Amino acid sequence: MNPSLSVSLGLWQDRPAEEALLTARVADELGYPSLWIGEMATYDAFALATAIGLATTRIRLTIGPLAVAVRDPMMIAMGAASVAGLTGRQVDVAVGTSSPLVVEGWHGRSRARSATALREAVEALRPLLDGERSGFAGSSVASTGYRLRLPAPRSRLSVAAFGPSAVRTAAMADRMVLNLITPASAARLVAQVRAVNPATPVTAWVTAAVDPDREAIDRIRRAVVGYLPAPGYGDMFAEAGFADVVAFARTRPHPRELLAAVPDELAASVSLLGDVDTVGARLSAYAEAGVDEVALVPVSTDRDPGGAATLKALDVALR
């Protein structure tokens, strides 16, 4: 049995930013139940979510994962309530610690004690999203005396997790979300979260391209380059059979050299690539790992703008 399917925006940095709206409209028209709206270097997530809510008819929106070192609980709750109020749509929220590049480089914020900040953000957010007055003072996160003036969105709260501390925090929330993950690593993380809370649902964001061309595969290869030397992620790729590539990545070669060393098979280890039957088999592997929902991240290419053809093919064959 396959996991349920939703959609996540790819926000591909080398594609037109407005393709995010195309992906959203196609997902809504095909009847996918929910859409994840992250944030990278183009649109503000709440602004994009509002535009999507006004351009679609019924799809449920999840905004994030938002970096807890960049957006405080009051900002997140107000943003979620704003999108819900302006669109009339159910709006959920996801949070995470993000990367040093985003937090420290782009925003100039400290990422110190990120595990503590994530746990405290979840504790502070839940009452705010439910319309209660804030009254939380942690060592990294605080909010007191604020209550939403708009109707409370009562959002489901998801936590992006990879390490043990984030997994424990996810067990406190409504859902755990995984990104860039092999089925084997997903199985371990699912086991960890359910050892703490057996009822925690798990969503995995997985890049997808049906009958991919060279452009699609290369886009995924470029997307994984930055993760190869990272603790945890590098170990995952080594376990998947690419220890030589990880070892090379940790020598800090020029990105062009590292990209040239990334085989197609490495990209496929964390993706849904191939014909519909191959993708279906890969989805079954995630289901066997305990993943409840796969959020398809359709690859956008010149041949398949917004990943629309991939979403249509999988909707017909697998949903």
C-alpha positions in Angstrom: 0.0 0.0 0.0 1.4 3.4 -0.9 1.4 6.5 1.4 -1.1 9.2 0.7 0.1 11.9 -1.7 0.2 15.7 -1.3 2.4 18.3 -3.1 5.2 20.6 -2.1 6.5 23.5 -4.1 10.0 23.0 -5.3 11.0 26.7 -5.4 13.7 25.8 -7.9 16.3 28.6 -7.8 17.1 28.3 -11.6 13.4 28.4 -12.7 11.0 31.3 -13.0 9.6 32.0 -9.5 6.0 32.3 -10.8 6.0 28.6 -11.7 5.1 28.0 -8.0 1.6 29.3 -8.8 1.4 26.9 -11.7 2.3 24.0 -9.6 -0.3 25.1 -7.0 -3.1 25.5 -9.5 -2.4 22.1 -11.1 -2.3 20.4 -7.7 -5.6 22.0 -6.7 -7.3 21.1 -10.0 -6.2 17.5 -9.8 -7.6 17.2 -6.3 -4.4 16.7 -4.3 -5.5 17.4 -0.7 -2.8 19.7 0.6 0.1 21.9 -0.5 3.3 22.7 1.3 4.6 26.2 0.8 8.2 26.7 1.9 10.4 29.7 1.8 13.8 30.2 0.0 15.1 33.2 -1.8 12.2 34.5 -3.8 8.6 34.9 -2.4 7.8 35.5 1.3 6.0 32.3 2.3 2.9 34.1 3.7 2.6 36.3 0.6 2.9 33.3 -1.7 0.4 31.3 0.4 -2.1 34.2 0.1 -1.7 34.4 -3.6 -2.1 30.6 -3.9 -5.2 30.6 -1.7 -6.8 33.3 -3.9 -5.8 31.4 -7.1 -7.1 28.0 -6.1 -10.4 26.6 -4.8 -10.0 24.2 -2.0 -6.4 22.8 -1.4 -5.3 22.9 2.2 -2.1 25.0 2.8 0.9 24.2 5.0 3.3 27.1 5.3 6.9 26.2 6.1 9.1 24.8 7.5 9.9 28.3 8.7 13.2 28.9 10.5 12.6 29.5 14.2 15.7 31.6 14.5 14.3 34.0 11.9 10.5 34.1 12.6 9.3 34.3 16.2 6.1 32.6 17.3 4.0 35.8 17.3 5.0 36.5 13.7 4.2 32.9 12.6 0.8 32.8 14.3 -0.1 36.3 12.9 1.0 35.2 9.4 -1.0 32.0 9.5 -4.1 33.8 10.7 -3.6 36.4 8.1 -3.5 33.8 5.2 -6.5 31.9 6.6 -8.5 35.1 7.0 -7.7 36.5 3.6 -8.2 33.2 1.7 -10.8 31.4 3.7 -8.6 28.3 3.5 -7.4 26.0 6.2 -3.8 26.9 7.0 -1.3 24.7 8.8 2.3 25.6 9.9 5.6 23.8 9.9 8.8 24.9 11.7 12.4 23.9 11.6 15.9 25.1 12.3 16.9 25.7 8.7 20.6 25.9 7.6 23.6 28.0 8.6 23.5 29.6 5.1 19.9 30.9 5.6 20.0 31.7 9.3 23.5 33.0 9.8 24.4 34.1 6.2 21.3 35.5 4.7 19.6 36.8 7.9 22.6 37.4 10.1 21.0 35.6 13.0 22.6 33.2 15.5 21.8 29.5 15.1 23.2 28.7 18.5 21.1 26.4 20.6 18.9 25.7 17.6 17.5 22.5 19.1 16.3 24.4 22.2 14.8 27.2 20.1 12.9 24.6 18.0 11.4 23.0 21.1 10.5 26.3 22.7 9.0 27.6 19.5 6.6 24.6 19.4 5.7 25.2 23.0 5.0 28.9 22.4 3.2 28.5 19.1 0.5 26.0 20.0 -1.5 28.3 22.3 -1.1 31.3 19.9 -2.4 29.3 17.0 -5.4 28.3 19.1 -6.2 31.9 19.9 -4.9 32.0 23.4 -2.8 34.9 24.9 0.9 34.2 24.8 2.7 33.6 28.0 5.9 31.7 27.3 9.4 32.6 28.4 12.1 30.2 27.4 15.8 30.5 27.2 15.8 31.1 23.4 12.2 31.9 22.6 9.7 34.2 24.4 6.3 35.8 23.8 4.0 37.3 26.4 0.8 39.3 26.2 -0.1 38.8 22.6 -3.4 37.3 21.3 -4.5 37.1 17.7 -7.0 39.8 16.7 -8.0 37.6 13.7 -9.9 34.3 14.1 -7.5 31.6 15.3 -6.3 29.4 12.5 -6.0 26.3 14.8 -3.3 25.1 12.6 -1.8 21.7 12.7 1.8 22.2 13.7 4.6 20.2 12.0 8.3 19.9 12.8 11.0 19.3 10.3 13.4 16.8 11.8 16.6 14.9 11.1 18.6 14.7 14.3 17.4 13.1 17.6 16.5 16.3 19.4 14.3 17.6 16.5 12.7 14.1 16.4 11.8 14.4 20.1 10.3 17.9 19.4 8.3 16.5 16.5 6.8 14.0 18.9 5.3 17.0 20.8 3.8 18.5 17.7 1.0 17.3 15.3 3.3 15.9 12.6 6.9 15.2 11.7 8.2 16.2 8.2 11.3 14.8 6.6 13.2 16.2 3.6 15.8 14.7 1.3 15.6 11.3 2.8 16.2 7.7 1.7 13.6 5.1 2.7 16.2 3.5 5.1 16.9 6.7 6.9 13.1 7.5 7.0 12.5 4.2 8.7 15.0 5.0 11.5 13.5 8.4 12.1 10.0 7.1 12.1 11.0 4.5 14.7 12.6 7.2 16.8 9.6 9.5 16.8 7.1 6.7 17.5 9.2 5.4 20.3 8.3 8.7 22.0 4.8 9.2 20.6 3.3 6.2 18.6 0.6 8.5 17.2 2.8 11.0 15.4 2.1 11.1 11.6 5.1 11.4 9.3 5.3 13.2 6.0 8.3 13.0 3.7 9.0 15.5 1.0 10.4 13.6 -2.0 11.4 15.1 -5.3 9.6 13.5 -8.2 9.9 13.4 -12.0 8.1 10.9 -14.2 10.1 9.8 -17.2 12.7 12.4 -16.4 14.9 14.1 -19.0 18.5 15.1 -18.5 17.5 18.6 -17.2 15.3 17.1 -14.5 18.0 14.7 -13.3 20.7 17.4 -13.3 18.4 19.7 -11.3 18.2 17.2 -8.5 21.9 16.5 -8.7 22.5 20.2 -8.1 20.1 20.3 -5.3 21.9 17.6 -3.3 25.4 19.0 -3.6 25.2 21.2 -0.6 24.1 18.3 1.6 26.8 15.9 0.8 29.5 17.1 3.3 27.0 17.8 6.1 26.9 15.6 9.2 24.0 13.2 9.1 23.2 13.8 5.5 26.6 12.7 4.3 26.3 9.6 6.5 23.0 8.8 4.9 24.4 9.0 1.4 27.4 7.0 2.4 25.1 4.3 3.8 23.2 4.4 0.5 26.4 3.4 -1.3 28.0 6.7 -2.1 30.8 6.9 0.5 33.4 7.9 -2.1 31.3 10.9 -3.2 30.8 11.9 0.5 34.5 11.6 1.2 35.3 13.8 -1.8 32.7 16.3 -0.7 34.3 16.6 2.7 37.6 17.7 1.0 35.7 20.9 0.1 36.2 20.8 -3.7 34.8 23.5 -5.9 31.0 23.0 -6.3 31.5 22.4 -10.1 33.9 19.6 -9.3 31.6 18.0 -6.7 28.6 18.3 -9.0 30.5 16.4 -11.7 31.2 13.6 -9.2 27.5 13.1 -8.3 26.1 10.1 -10.1 22.5 9.9 -11.3 22.0 7.0 -8.9 22.8 9.3 -5.9 20.0 11.7 -6.9 17.7 8.8 -7.4 18.3 7.5 -3.8 16.3 10.4 -2.4 13.9 10.9 -5.2 11.0 9.4 -7.2 12.5 9.0 -10.7 11.5 6.8 -13.6 8.3 5.6 -15.2 5.1 5.4 -13.2 5.7 1.8 -12.1 9.2 2.6 -10.8 7.8 5.6 -8.9 5.1 3.4 -7.4 7.6 0.9 -6.2 9.7 3.7 -4.6 6.5 5.0 -2.9 5.9 1.5 -1.5 9.4 1.6 0.0 8.6 4.8 1.9 5.3 3.3 3.0 7.2 0.3 4.4 9.5 2.7 6.2 6.4 4.0 8.1 5.9 7.2 6.2 2.2 8.1 6.1 2.3 10.8 3.5 4.7 11.7 0.7 4.6 15.3 -0.4 5.6 15.2 -4.1 8.1 17.9 -5.0 7.7 17.9 -8.8 10.8 18.9 -10.8 10.2 21.9 -13.1 11.9 21.8 -16.5 11.5 23.4 -19.9 9.7 20.2 -21.0 7.5 20.1 -17.9 7.0 23.6 -16.4 5.9 23.5 -12.8 6.1 19.7 -12.8 2.6 19.7 -14.1 3.0 16.5 -16.2 4.5 14.6 -13.3 1.6 15.6 -11.0 -0.9 14.5 -13.7 0.8 11.2 -14.4 1.0 10.2 -10.7 -2.6 11.4 -10.1 -3.9 9.1 -12.8 -1.8 6.1 -11.9 -1.4 6.2 -8.2 -4.2 8.2 -6.5 
